[in-house]
Amino acid sequence: MTKAELIEEVRKAKGVELTKKQTEAVVDALFEVVSRAIKKEKRFAFPGFGTFVVRERKERTGRNPRTGQKITIKASKTVAFKPAPKLKSLL
């Protein structure tokens, strides 16, 4: 689903009567809040949907795909998502 499709689905959902621009502002605000929460608290949980958590990746050895030479991949952080059982049951 694209952002435009999400905006349209939210706009049509449960009798919400907002313009496309208003709905886009709501969707953008939601993702900004979630992003800030993940950055600040290292996790964001939405009951019935799932939890986003920051995971630390250790430094590791890899290979340059072009040359085959060994390289060191620096430690980094990534965001992981763990779906709630309710969401899993819908699949």
PDB file of N, CA, C and O in Angstrom, chain B, residues numbered from 101:
ATOM      1  N   MET B 101       0.849  -1.170   0.000  1.00  0.00           N
ATOM      2  CA  MET B 101       0.000   0.000   0.000  1.00  0.00           C
ATOM      3  C   MET B 101       0.896   1.236   0.000  1.00  0.00           C
ATOM      4  O   MET B 101       1.866   1.315   0.755  1.00  0.00           O
ATOM      5  N   THR B 102       0.564   2.178  -0.841  1.00  0.00           N
ATOM      6  CA  THR B 102       1.323   3.420  -0.914  1.00  0.00           C
ATOM      7  C   THR B 102       0.754   4.434   0.073  1.00  0.00           C
ATOM      8  O   THR B 102      -0.317   4.230   0.644  1.00  0.00           O
ATOM      9  N   LYS B 103       1.486   5.524   0.264  1.00  0.00           N
ATOM     10  CA  LYS B 103       1.006   6.585   1.152  1.00  0.00           C
ATOM     11  C   LYS B 103      -0.313   7.144   0.641  1.00  0.00           C
ATOM     12  O   LYS B 103      -1.227   7.387   1.429  1.00  0.00           O
ATOM     13  N   ALA B 104      -0.425   7.351  -0.657  1.00  0.00           N
ATOM     14  CA  ALA B 104      -1.663   7.888  -1.240  1.00  0.00           C
ATOM     15  C   ALA B 104      -2.836   6.946  -0.987  1.00  0.00           C
ATOM     16  O   ALA B 104      -3.942   7.395  -0.686  1.00  0.00           O
ATOM     17  N   GLU B 105      -2.595   5.640  -1.108  1.00  0.00           N
ATOM     18  CA  GLU B 105      -3.657   4.660  -0.844  1.00  0.00           C
ATOM     19  C   GLU B 105      -4.038   4.661   0.634  1.00  0.00           C
ATOM     20  O   GLU B 105      -5.216   4.554   0.975  1.00  0.00           O
ATOM     21  N   LEU B 106      -3.045   4.781   1.505  1.00  0.00           N
ATOM     22  CA  LEU B 106      -3.315   4.846   2.942  1.00  0.00           C
ATOM     23  C   LEU B 106      -4.167   6.064   3.270  1.00  0.00           C
ATOM     24  O   LEU B 106      -5.132   5.961   4.027  1.00  0.00           O
ATOM     25  N   ILE B 107      -3.824   7.195   2.717  1.00  0.00           N
ATOM     26  CA  ILE B 107      -4.589   8.425   2.953  1.00  0.00           C
ATOM     27  C   ILE B 107      -6.031   8.234   2.516  1.00  0.00           C
ATOM     28  O   ILE B 107      -6.952   8.631   3.230  1.00  0.00           O
ATOM     29  N   GLU B 108      -6.238   7.638   1.367  1.00  0.00           N
ATOM     30  CA  GLU B 108      -7.601   7.426   0.865  1.00  0.00           C
ATOM     31  C   GLU B 108      -8.374   6.453   1.753  1.00  0.00           C
ATOM     32  O   GLU B 108      -9.555   6.671   2.024  1.00  0.00           O
ATOM     33  N   GLU B 109      -7.725   5.387   2.205  1.00  0.00           N
ATOM     34  CA  GLU B 109      -8.391   4.420   3.083  1.00  0.00           C
ATOM     35  C   GLU B 109      -8.757   5.054   4.424  1.00  0.00           C
ATOM     36  O   GLU B 109      -9.848   4.821   4.945  1.00  0.00           O
ATOM     37  N   VAL B 110      -7.855   5.850   4.977  1.00  0.00           N
ATOM     38  CA  VAL B 110      -8.144   6.538   6.243  1.00  0.00           C
ATOM     39  C   VAL B 110      -9.295   7.514   6.047  1.00  0.00           C
ATOM     40  O   VAL B 110     -10.176   7.632   6.898  1.00  0.00           O
ATOM     41  N   ARG B 111      -9.278   8.204   4.926  1.00  0.00           N
ATOM     42  CA  ARG B 111     -10.330   9.187   4.634  1.00  0.00           C
ATOM     43  C   ARG B 111     -11.704   8.530   4.555  1.00  0.00           C
ATOM     44  O   ARG B 111     -12.700   9.133   4.956  1.00  0.00           O
ATOM     45  N   LYS B 112     -11.768   7.314   4.047  1.00  0.00           N
ATOM     46  CA  LYS B 112     -13.044   6.611   3.888  1.00  0.00           C
ATOM     47  C   LYS B 112     -13.452   5.832   5.134  1.00  0.00           C
ATOM     48  O   LYS B 112     -14.603   5.409   5.249  1.00  0.00           O
ATOM     49  N   ALA B 113     -12.529   5.641   6.057  1.00  0.00           N
ATOM     50  CA  ALA B 113     -12.766   4.755   7.203  1.00  0.00           C
ATOM     51  C   ALA B 113     -13.770   5.320   8.198  1.00  0.00           C
ATOM     52  O   ALA B 113     -13.711   6.490   8.574  1.00  0.00           O
ATOM     53  N   LYS B 114     -14.682   4.469   8.609  1.00  0.00           N
ATOM     54  CA  LYS B 114     -15.597   4.715   9.719  1.00  0.00           C
ATOM     55  C   LYS B 114     -16.241   6.091   9.719  1.00  0.00           C
ATOM     56  O   LYS B 114     -16.376   6.713  10.773  1.00  0.00           O
ATOM     57  N   GLY B 115     -16.633   6.562   8.571  1.00  0.00           N
ATOM     58  CA  GLY B 115     -17.383   7.808   8.493  1.00  0.00           C
ATOM     59  C   GLY B 115     -16.589   9.069   8.774  1.00  0.00           C
ATOM     60  O   GLY B 115     -17.173  10.120   9.038  1.00  0.00           O
ATOM     61  N   VAL B 116     -15.266   8.983   8.722  1.00  0.00           N
ATOM     62  CA  VAL B 116     -14.448  10.173   8.936  1.00  0.00           C
ATOM     63  C   VAL B 116     -14.636  11.093   7.746  1.00  0.00           C
ATOM     64  O   VAL B 116     -14.467  10.688   6.596  1.00  0.00           O
ATOM     65  N   GLU B 117     -14.985  12.325   8.033  1.00  0.00           N
ATOM     66  CA  GLU B 117     -15.213  13.275   6.942  1.00  0.00           C
ATOM     67  C   GLU B 117     -14.144  14.354   6.962  1.00  0.00           C
ATOM     68  O   GLU B 117     -14.328  15.429   7.534  1.00  0.00           O
ATOM     69  N   LEU B 118     -13.034  14.045   6.330  1.00  0.00           N
ATOM     70  CA  LEU B 118     -11.927  14.976   6.213  1.00  0.00           C
ATOM     71  C   LEU B 118     -11.564  15.121   4.747  1.00  0.00           C
ATOM     72  O   LEU B 118     -11.805  14.223   3.941  1.00  0.00           O
ATOM     73  N   THR B 119     -10.981  16.259   4.414  1.00  0.00           N
ATOM     74  CA  THR B 119     -10.493  16.426   3.052  1.00  0.00           C
ATOM     75  C   THR B 119      -9.222  15.595   2.896  1.00  0.00           C
ATOM     76  O   THR B 119      -8.652  15.107   3.871  1.00  0.00           O
ATOM     77  N   LYS B 120      -8.799  15.451   1.654  1.00  0.00           N
ATOM     78  CA  LYS B 120      -7.571  14.696   1.393  1.00  0.00           C
ATOM     79  C   LYS B 120      -6.383  15.366   2.087  1.00  0.00           C
ATOM     80  O   LYS B 120      -5.535  14.679   2.656  1.00  0.00           O
ATOM     81  N   LYS B 121      -6.313  16.698   2.046  1.00  0.00           N
ATOM     82  CA  LYS B 121      -5.203  17.421   2.682  1.00  0.00           C
ATOM     83  C   LYS B 121      -5.229  17.261   4.196  1.00  0.00           C
ATOM     84  O   LYS B 121      -4.181  17.100   4.821  1.00  0.00           O
ATOM     85  N   GLN B 122      -6.418  17.305   4.789  1.00  0.00           N
ATOM     86  CA  GLN B 122      -6.532  17.118   6.234  1.00  0.00           C
ATOM     87  C   GLN B 122      -6.100  15.706   6.630  1.00  0.00           C
ATOM     88  O   GLN B 122      -5.391  15.513   7.617  1.00  0.00           O
ATOM     89  N   THR B 123      -6.538  14.734   5.849  1.00  0.00           N
ATOM     90  CA  THR B 123      -6.182  13.343   6.131  1.00  0.00           C
ATOM     91  C   THR B 123      -4.681  13.137   5.988  1.00  0.00           C
ATOM     92  O   THR B 123      -4.067  12.444   6.799  1.00  0.00           O
ATOM     93  N   GLU B 124      -4.094  13.731   4.967  1.00  0.00           N
ATOM     94  CA  GLU B 124      -2.652  13.619   4.781  1.00  0.00           C
ATOM     95  C   GLU B 124      -1.912  14.224   5.969  1.00  0.00           C
ATOM     96  O   GLU B 124      -0.906  13.673   6.416  1.00  0.00           O
ATOM     97  N   ALA B 125      -2.397  15.350   6.486  1.00  0.00           N
ATOM     98  CA  ALA B 125      -1.779  15.982   7.651  1.00  0.00           C
ATOM     99  C   ALA B 125      -1.857  15.067   8.875  1.00  0.00           C
ATOM    100  O   ALA B 125      -0.905  14.983   9.652  1.00  0.00           O
ATOM    101  N   VAL B 126      -2.990  14.382   9.044  1.00  0.00           N
ATOM    102  CA  VAL B 126      -3.156  13.450  10.166  1.00  0.00           C
ATOM    103  C   VAL B 126      -2.188  12.274  10.022  1.00  0.00           C
ATOM    104  O   VAL B 126      -1.522  11.898  10.986  1.00  0.00           O
ATOM    105  N   VAL B 127      -2.110  11.700   8.835  1.00  0.00           N
ATOM    106  CA  VAL B 127      -1.215  10.561   8.591  1.00  0.00           C
ATOM    107  C   VAL B 127       0.239  10.980   8.814  1.00  0.00           C
ATOM    108  O   VAL B 127       0.998  10.257   9.460  1.00  0.00           O
ATOM    109  N   ASP B 128       0.629  12.139   8.287  1.00  0.00           N
ATOM    110  CA  ASP B 128       1.998  12.626   8.479  1.00  0.00           C
ATOM    111  C   ASP B 128       2.304  12.838   9.960  1.00  0.00           C
ATOM    112  O   ASP B 128       3.378  12.471  10.436  1.00  0.00           O
ATOM    113  N   ALA B 129       1.354  13.432  10.685  1.00  0.00           N
ATOM    114  CA  ALA B 129       1.548  13.678  12.118  1.00  0.00           C
ATOM    115  C   ALA B 129       1.705  12.365  12.876  1.00  0.00           C
ATOM    116  O   ALA B 129       2.548  12.253  13.766  1.00  0.00           O
ATOM    117  N   LEU B 130       0.902  11.381  12.524  1.00  0.00           N
ATOM    118  CA  LEU B 130       0.981  10.076  13.180  1.00  0.00           C
ATOM    119  C   LEU B 130       2.373   9.469  13.012  1.00  0.00           C
ATOM    120  O   LEU B 130       2.972   9.009  13.984  1.00  0.00           O
ATOM    121  N   PHE B 131       2.882   9.468  11.794  1.00  0.00           N
ATOM    122  CA  PHE B 131       4.191   8.874  11.555  1.00  0.00           C
ATOM    123  C   PHE B 131       5.315   9.683  12.196  1.00  0.00           C
ATOM    124  O   PHE B 131       6.327   9.114  12.604  1.00  0.00           O
ATOM    125  N   GLU B 132       5.154  10.998  12.289  1.00  0.00           N
ATOM    126  CA  GLU B 132       6.150  11.823  12.985  1.00  0.00           C
ATOM    127  C   GLU B 132       6.194  11.468  14.466  1.00  0.00           C
ATOM    128  O   GLU B 132       7.270  11.330  15.046  1.00  0.00           O
ATOM    129  N   VAL B 133       5.014  11.322  15.075  1.00  0.00           N
ATOM    130  CA  VAL B 133       4.934  10.980  16.499  1.00  0.00           C
ATOM    131  C   VAL B 133       5.535   9.600  16.752  1.00  0.00           C
ATOM    132  O   VAL B 133       6.295   9.420  17.704  1.00  0.00           O
ATOM    133  N   VAL B 134       5.203   8.636  15.916  1.00  0.00           N
ATOM    134  CA  VAL B 134       5.745   7.280  16.066  1.00  0.00           C
ATOM    135  C   VAL B 134       7.266   7.308  15.908  1.00  0.00           C
ATOM    136  O   VAL B 134       7.978   6.674  16.686  1.00  0.00           O
ATOM    137  N   SER B 135       7.764   8.027  14.921  1.00  0.00           N
ATOM    138  CA  SER B 135       9.210   8.115  14.688  1.00  0.00           C
ATOM    139  C   SER B 135       9.930   8.736  15.875  1.00  0.00           C
ATOM    140  O   SER B 135      10.979   8.246  16.292  1.00  0.00           O
ATOM    141  N   ARG B 136       9.371   9.815  16.422  1.00  0.00           N
ATOM    142  CA  ARG B 136       9.983  10.457  17.592  1.00  0.00           C
ATOM    143  C   ARG B 136       9.986   9.519  18.795  1.00  0.00           C
ATOM    144  O   ARG B 136      10.965   9.462  19.540  1.00  0.00           O
ATOM    145  N   ALA B 137       8.891   8.784  18.984  1.00  0.00           N
ATOM    146  CA  ALA B 137       8.805   7.849  20.114  1.00  0.00           C
ATOM    147  C   ALA B 137       9.852   6.752  19.985  1.00  0.00           C
ATOM    148  O   ALA B 137      10.490   6.381  20.971  1.00  0.00           O
ATOM    149  N   ILE B 138      10.032   6.234  18.782  1.00  0.00           N
ATOM    150  CA  ILE B 138      11.034   5.185  18.564  1.00  0.00           C
ATOM    151  C   ILE B 138      12.433   5.737  18.843  1.00  0.00           C
ATOM    152  O   ILE B 138      13.255   5.070  19.472  1.00  0.00           O
ATOM    153  N   LYS B 139      12.694   6.947  18.377  1.00  0.00           N
ATOM    154  CA  LYS B 139      14.008   7.550  18.584  1.00  0.00           C
ATOM    155  C   LYS B 139      14.267   7.823  20.066  1.00  0.00           C
ATOM    156  O   LYS B 139      15.357   7.549  20.568  1.00  0.00           O
ATOM    157  N   LYS B 140      13.272   8.361  20.761  1.00  0.00           N
ATOM    158  CA  LYS B 140      13.443   8.757  22.157  1.00  0.00           C
ATOM    159  C   LYS B 140      13.398   7.568  23.115  1.00  0.00           C
ATOM    160  O   LYS B 140      14.254   7.441  23.991  1.00  0.00           O
ATOM    161  N   GLU B 141      12.418   6.714  22.953  1.00  0.00           N
ATOM    162  CA  GLU B 141      12.185   5.638  23.918  1.00  0.00           C
ATOM    163  C   GLU B 141      12.680   4.275  23.447  1.00  0.00           C
ATOM    164  O   GLU B 141      12.618   3.297  24.193  1.00  0.00           O
ATOM    165  N   LYS B 142      13.167   4.210  22.220  1.00  0.00           N
ATOM    166  CA  LYS B 142      13.697   2.971  21.634  1.00  0.00           C
ATOM    167  C   LYS B 142      12.627   1.917  21.366  1.00  0.00           C
ATOM    168  O   LYS B 142      12.953   0.775  21.043  1.00  0.00           O
ATOM    169  N   ARG B 143      11.348   2.288  21.496  1.00  0.00           N
ATOM    170  CA  ARG B 143      10.270   1.346  21.168  1.00  0.00           C
ATOM    171  C   ARG B 143       8.961   2.116  21.034  1.00  0.00           C
ATOM    172  O   ARG B 143       8.792   3.205  21.582  1.00  0.00           O
ATOM    173  N   PHE B 144       8.044   1.512  20.287  1.00  0.00           N
ATOM    174  CA  PHE B 144       6.686   2.040  20.159  1.00  0.00           C
ATOM    175  C   PHE B 144       5.754   0.845  20.032  1.00  0.00           C
ATOM    176  O   PHE B 144       5.885   0.040  19.109  1.00  0.00           O
ATOM    177  N   ALA B 145       4.816   0.733  20.957  1.00  0.00           N
ATOM    178  CA  ALA B 145       3.882  -0.396  20.950  1.00  0.00           C
ATOM    179  C   ALA B 145       2.480   0.103  20.640  1.00  0.00           C
ATOM    180  O   ALA B 145       2.019   1.095  21.205  1.00  0.00           O
ATOM    181  N   PHE B 146       1.812  -0.597  19.738  1.00  0.00           N
ATOM    182  CA  PHE B 146       0.422  -0.306  19.401  1.00  0.00           C
ATOM    183  C   PHE B 146      -0.347  -1.606  19.624  1.00  0.00           C
ATOM    184  O   PHE B 146      -0.287  -2.511  18.792  1.00  0.00           O
ATOM    185  N   PRO B 147      -1.075  -1.706  20.748  1.00  0.00           N
ATOM    186  CA  PRO B 147      -1.766  -2.957  21.083  1.00  0.00           C
ATOM    187  C   PRO B 147      -2.649  -3.464  19.940  1.00  0.00           C
ATOM    188  O   PRO B 147      -3.391  -2.701  19.320  1.00  0.00           O
ATOM    189  N   GLY B 148      -2.552  -4.745  19.685  1.00  0.00           N
ATOM    190  CA  GLY B 148      -3.333  -5.365  18.622  1.00  0.00           C
ATOM    191  C   GLY B 148      -2.682  -5.258  17.254  1.00  0.00           C
ATOM    192  O   GLY B 148      -3.124  -5.910  16.308  1.00  0.00           O
ATOM    193  N   PHE B 149      -1.640  -4.446  17.135  1.00  0.00           N
ATOM    194  CA  PHE B 149      -0.939  -4.289  15.864  1.00  0.00           C
ATOM    195  C   PHE B 149       0.481  -4.826  15.967  1.00  0.00           C
ATOM    196  O   PHE B 149       0.868  -5.726  15.222  1.00  0.00           O
ATOM    197  N   GLY B 150       1.262  -4.263  16.904  1.00  0.00           N
ATOM    198  CA  GLY B 150       2.622  -4.746  17.078  1.00  0.00           C
ATOM    199  C   GLY B 150       3.506  -3.729  17.754  1.00  0.00           C
ATOM    200  O   GLY B 150       3.046  -2.682  18.210  1.00  0.00           O
ATOM    201  N   THR B 151       4.798  -4.055  17.813  1.00  0.00           N
ATOM    202  CA  THR B 151       5.766  -3.208  18.492  1.00  0.00           C
ATOM    203  C   THR B 151       6.973  -2.973  17.593  1.00  0.00           C
ATOM    204  O   THR B 151       7.519  -3.905  17.002  1.00  0.00           O
ATOM    205  N   PHE B 152       7.379  -1.706  17.502  1.00  0.00           N
ATOM    206  CA  PHE B 152       8.606  -1.324  16.820  1.00  0.00           C
ATOM    207  C   PHE B 152       9.673  -1.154  17.892  1.00  0.00           C
ATOM    208  O   PHE B 152       9.432  -0.486  18.898  1.00  0.00           O
ATOM    209  N   VAL B 153      10.844  -1.746  17.697  1.00  0.00           N
ATOM    210  CA  VAL B 153      11.938  -1.622  18.660  1.00  0.00           C
ATOM    211  C   VAL B 153      13.246  -1.325  17.928  1.00  0.00           C
ATOM    212  O   VAL B 153      13.450  -1.745  16.788  1.00  0.00           O
ATOM    213  N   VAL B 154      14.127  -0.588  18.613  1.00  0.00           N
ATOM    214  CA  VAL B 154      15.453  -0.316  18.068  1.00  0.00           C
ATOM    215  C   VAL B 154      16.349  -1.484  18.451  1.00  0.00           C
ATOM    216  O   VAL B 154      16.405  -1.882  19.615  1.00  0.00           O
ATOM    217  N   ARG B 155      17.042  -2.025  17.471  1.00  0.00           N
ATOM    218  CA  ARG B 155      17.979  -3.127  17.715  1.00  0.00           C
ATOM    219  C   ARG B 155      19.386  -2.659  17.352  1.00  0.00           C
ATOM    220  O   ARG B 155      19.605  -1.983  16.347  1.00  0.00           O
ATOM    221  N   GLU B 156      20.316  -3.041  18.199  1.00  0.00           N
ATOM    222  CA  GLU B 156      21.727  -2.722  17.964  1.00  0.00           C
ATOM    223  C   GLU B 156      22.342  -3.855  17.144  1.00  0.00           C
ATOM    224  O   GLU B 156      22.192  -5.029  17.482  1.00  0.00           O
ATOM    225  N   ARG B 157      23.024  -3.497  16.081  1.00  0.00           N
ATOM    226  CA  ARG B 157      23.739  -4.498  15.283  1.00  0.00           C
ATOM    227  C   ARG B 157      25.228  -4.354  15.574  1.00  0.00           C
ATOM    228  O   ARG B 157      25.778  -3.257  15.478  1.00  0.00           O
ATOM    229  N   LYS B 158      25.871  -5.440  15.924  1.00  0.00           N
ATOM    230  CA  LYS B 158      27.293  -5.420  16.251  1.00  0.00           C
ATOM    231  C   LYS B 158      28.129  -5.264  14.984  1.00  0.00           C
ATOM    232  O   LYS B 158      27.687  -5.570  13.876  1.00  0.00           O
ATOM    233  N   GLU B 159      29.351  -4.777  15.188  1.00  0.00           N
ATOM    234  CA  GLU B 159      30.305  -4.719  14.083  1.00  0.00           C
ATOM    235  C   GLU B 159      30.571  -6.147  13.621  1.00  0.00           C
ATOM    236  O   GLU B 159      30.664  -7.067  14.433  1.00  0.00           O
ATOM    237  N   ARG B 160      30.690  -6.316  12.321  1.00  0.00           N
ATOM    238  CA  ARG B 160      30.890  -7.665  11.800  1.00  0.00           C
ATOM    239  C   ARG B 160      31.723  -7.615  10.518  1.00  0.00           C
ATOM    240  O   ARG B 160      31.922  -6.554   9.926  1.00  0.00           O
ATOM    241  N   THR B 161      32.194  -8.770  10.114  1.00  0.00           N
ATOM    242  CA  THR B 161      32.976  -8.883   8.891  1.00  0.00           C
ATOM    243  C   THR B 161      32.052  -9.298   7.755  1.00  0.00           C
ATOM    244  O   THR B 161      31.203 -10.175   7.910  1.00  0.00           O
ATOM    245  N   GLY B 162      32.237  -8.651   6.616  1.00  0.00           N
ATOM    246  CA  GLY B 162      31.464  -8.992   5.431  1.00  0.00           C
ATOM    247  C   GLY B 162      32.380  -9.052   4.228  1.00  0.00           C
ATOM    248  O   GLY B 162      33.603  -9.017   4.365  1.00  0.00           O
ATOM    249  N   ARG B 163      31.791  -9.141   3.055  1.00  0.00           N
ATOM    250  CA  ARG B 163      32.580  -9.174   1.815  1.00  0.00           C
ATOM    251  C   ARG B 163      32.045  -8.136   0.846  1.00  0.00           C
ATOM    252  O   ARG B 163      30.837  -7.932   0.728  1.00  0.00           O
ATOM    253  N   ASN B 164      32.965  -7.490   0.159  1.00  0.00           N
ATOM    254  CA  ASN B 164      32.594  -6.582  -0.910  1.00  0.00           C
ATOM    255  C   ASN B 164      32.082  -7.451  -2.057  1.00  0.00           C
ATOM    256  O   ASN B 164      32.830  -8.286  -2.566  1.00  0.00           O
ATOM    257  N   PRO B 165      30.816  -7.277  -2.481  1.00  0.00           N
ATOM    258  CA  PRO B 165      30.266  -8.151  -3.517  1.00  0.00           C
ATOM    259  C   PRO B 165      30.974  -8.033  -4.870  1.00  0.00           C
ATOM    260  O   PRO B 165      30.941  -8.975  -5.662  1.00  0.00           O
ATOM    261  N   ARG B 166      31.604  -6.905  -5.142  1.00  0.00           N
ATOM    262  CA  ARG B 166      32.296  -6.731  -6.427  1.00  0.00           C
ATOM    263  C   ARG B 166      33.669  -7.386  -6.443  1.00  0.00           C
ATOM    264  O   ARG B 166      34.058  -8.038  -7.412  1.00  0.00           O
ATOM    265  N   THR B 167      34.405  -7.192  -5.327  1.00  0.00           N
ATOM    266  CA  THR B 167      35.792  -7.664  -5.314  1.00  0.00           C
ATOM    267  C   THR B 167      35.998  -8.939  -4.508  1.00  0.00           C
ATOM    268  O   THR B 167      37.002  -9.628  -4.686  1.00  0.00           O
ATOM    269  N   GLY B 168      35.069  -9.254  -3.636  1.00  0.00           N
ATOM    270  CA  GLY B 168      35.219 -10.419  -2.776  1.00  0.00           C
ATOM    271  C   GLY B 168      36.115 -10.150  -1.578  1.00  0.00           C
ATOM    272  O   GLY B 168      36.331 -11.033  -0.748  1.00  0.00           O
ATOM    273  N   GLN B 169      36.641  -8.922  -1.489  1.00  0.00           N
ATOM    274  CA  GLN B 169      37.534  -8.544  -0.399  1.00  0.00           C
ATOM    275  C   GLN B 169      36.765  -8.463   0.921  1.00  0.00           C
ATOM    276  O   GLN B 169      35.618  -8.017   0.954  1.00  0.00           O
ATOM    277  N   LYS B 170      37.415  -8.902   2.018  1.00  0.00           N
ATOM    278  CA  LYS B 170      36.801  -8.803   3.339  1.00  0.00           C
ATOM    279  C   LYS B 170      36.734  -7.337   3.755  1.00  0.00           C
ATOM    280  O   LYS B 170      37.675  -6.573   3.542  1.00  0.00           O
ATOM    281  N   ILE B 171      35.607  -6.963   4.349  1.00  0.00           N
ATOM    282  CA  ILE B 171      35.439  -5.602   4.848  1.00  0.00           C
ATOM    283  C   ILE B 171      34.819  -5.666   6.242  1.00  0.00           C
ATOM    284  O   ILE B 171      34.202  -6.661   6.621  1.00  0.00           O
ATOM    285  N   THR B 172      34.997  -4.592   6.986  1.00  0.00           N
ATOM    286  CA  THR B 172      34.379  -4.498   8.304  1.00  0.00           C
ATOM    287  C   THR B 172      33.127  -3.643   8.173  1.00  0.00           C
ATOM    288  O   THR B 172      33.178  -2.509   7.695  1.00  0.00           O
ATOM    289  N   ILE B 173      32.016  -4.200   8.600  1.00  0.00           N
ATOM    290  CA  ILE B 173      30.749  -3.472   8.592  1.00  0.00           C
ATOM    291  C   ILE B 173      30.573  -2.898   9.991  1.00  0.00           C
ATOM    292  O   ILE B 173      30.546  -3.637  10.975  1.00  0.00           O
ATOM    293  N   LYS B 174      30.455  -1.581  10.072  1.00  0.00           N
ATOM    294  CA  LYS B 174      30.373  -0.899  11.362  1.00  0.00           C
ATOM    295  C   LYS B 174      29.113  -1.288  12.128  1.00  0.00           C
ATOM    296  O   LYS B 174      28.113  -1.708  11.545  1.00  0.00           O
ATOM    297  N   ALA B 175      29.184  -1.138  13.448  1.00  0.00           N
ATOM    298  CA  ALA B 175      28.009  -1.339  14.295  1.00  0.00           C
ATOM    299  C   ALA B 175      26.965  -0.297  13.899  1.00  0.00           C
ATOM    300  O   ALA B 175      27.309   0.824  13.523  1.00  0.00           O
ATOM    301  N   SER B 176      25.709  -0.665  13.986  1.00  0.00           N
ATOM    302  CA  SER B 176      24.645   0.264  13.614  1.00  0.00           C
ATOM    303  C   SER B 176      23.377  -0.062  14.385  1.00  0.00           C
ATOM    304  O   SER B 176      23.303  -1.050  15.117  1.00  0.00           O
ATOM    305  N   LYS B 177      22.402   0.781  14.204  1.00  0.00           N
ATOM    306  CA  LYS B 177      21.090   0.559  14.810  1.00  0.00           C
ATOM    307  C   LYS B 177      20.081   0.368  13.693  1.00  0.00           C
ATOM    308  O   LYS B 177      20.223   0.929  12.606  1.00  0.00           O
ATOM    309  N   THR B 178      19.066  -0.428  13.971  1.00  0.00           N
ATOM    310  CA  THR B 178      18.000  -0.643  13.008  1.00  0.00           C
ATOM    311  C   THR B 178      16.683  -0.740  13.758  1.00  0.00           C
ATOM    312  O   THR B 178      16.667  -0.935  14.973  1.00  0.00           O
ATOM    313  N   VAL B 179      15.597  -0.607  13.047  1.00  0.00           N
ATOM    314  CA  VAL B 179      14.273  -0.735  13.653  1.00  0.00           C
ATOM    315  C   VAL B 179      13.688  -2.076  13.234  1.00  0.00           C
ATOM    316  O   VAL B 179      13.663  -2.420  12.052  1.00  0.00           O
ATOM    317  N   ALA B 180      13.221  -2.819  14.216  1.00  0.00           N
ATOM    318  CA  ALA B 180      12.584  -4.111  13.961  1.00  0.00           C
ATOM    319  C   ALA B 180      11.113  -4.011  14.360  1.00  0.00           C
ATOM    320  O   ALA B 180      10.742  -3.205  15.213  1.00  0.00           O
ATOM    321  N   PHE B 181      10.293  -4.833  13.736  1.00  0.00           N
ATOM    322  CA  PHE B 181       8.862  -4.853  14.041  1.00  0.00           C
ATOM    323  C   PHE B 181       8.462  -6.253  14.455  1.00  0.00           C
ATOM    324  O   PHE B 181       8.782  -7.230  13.778  1.00  0.00           O
ATOM    325  N   LYS B 182       7.760  -6.343  15.574  1.00  0.00           N
ATOM    326  CA  LYS B 182       7.231  -7.629  16.032  1.00  0.00           C
ATOM    327  C   LYS B 182       5.712  -7.521  16.008  1.00  0.00           C
ATOM    328  O   LYS B 182       5.137  -6.773  16.798  1.00  0.00           O
ATOM    329  N   PRO B 183       5.055  -8.253  15.118  1.00  0.00           N
ATOM    330  CA  PRO B 183       3.595  -8.165  15.035  1.00  0.00           C
ATOM    331  C   PRO B 183       2.915  -8.766  16.255  1.00  0.00           C
ATOM    332  O   PRO B 183       3.397  -9.735  16.842  1.00  0.00           O
ATOM    333  N   ALA B 184       1.793  -8.176  16.622  1.00  0.00           N
ATOM    334  CA  ALA B 184       0.984  -8.696  17.724  1.00  0.00           C
ATOM    335  C   ALA B 184       0.275  -9.970  17.259  1.00  0.00           C
ATOM    336  O   ALA B 184       0.045 -10.146  16.062  1.00  0.00           O
ATOM    337  N   PRO B 185      -0.071 -10.851  18.186  1.00  0.00           N
ATOM    338  CA  PRO B 185      -0.792 -12.076  17.808  1.00  0.00           C
ATOM    339  C   PRO B 185      -2.070 -11.791  17.009  1.00  0.00           C
ATOM    340  O   PRO B 185      -2.414 -12.539  16.093  1.00  0.00           O
ATOM    341  N   LYS B 186      -2.759 -10.724  17.353  1.00  0.00           N
ATOM    342  CA  LYS B 186      -3.990 -10.363  16.634  1.00  0.00           C
ATOM    343  C   LYS B 186      -3.696 -10.084  15.158  1.00  0.00           C
ATOM    344  O   LYS B 186      -4.445 -10.515  14.282  1.00  0.00           O
ATOM    345  N   LEU B 187      -2.614  -9.368  14.887  1.00  0.00           N
ATOM    346  CA  LEU B 187      -2.234  -9.080  13.504  1.00  0.00           C
ATOM    347  C   LEU B 187      -1.807 -10.356  12.791  1.00  0.00           C
ATOM    348  O   LEU B 187      -2.184 -10.576  11.640  1.00  0.00           O
ATOM    349  N   LYS B 188      -1.026 -11.197  13.462  1.00  0.00           N
ATOM    350  CA  LYS B 188      -0.580 -12.461  12.864  1.00  0.00           C
ATOM    351  C   LYS B 188      -1.758 -13.344  12.470  1.00  0.00           C
ATOM    352  O   LYS B 188      -1.726 -14.018  11.441  1.00  0.00           O
ATOM    353  N   SER B 189      -2.789 -13.330  13.295  1.00  0.00           N
ATOM    354  CA  SER B 189      -3.944 -14.197  13.023  1.00  0.00           C
ATOM    355  C   SER B 189      -4.713 -13.766  11.777  1.00  0.00           C
ATOM    356  O   SER B 189      -5.477 -14.554  11.220  1.00  0.00           O
ATOM    357  N   LEU B 190      -4.517 -12.525  11.337  1.00  0.00           N
ATOM    358  CA  LEU B 190      -5.198 -12.030  10.138  1.00  0.00           C
ATOM    359  C   LEU B 190      -4.517 -12.481   8.852  1.00  0.00           C
ATOM    360  O   LEU B 190      -5.093 -12.372   7.770  1.00  0.00           O
ATOM    361  N   LEU B 191      -3.295 -12.985   8.967  1.00  0.00           N
ATOM    362  CA  LEU B 191      -2.534 -13.378   7.768  1.00  0.00           C
ATOM    363  C   LEU B 191      -2.953 -14.732   7.252  1.00  0.00           C
ATOM    364  O   LEU B 191      -2.412 -15.206   6.253  1.00  0.00           O
TER     365      LEU B 191
END
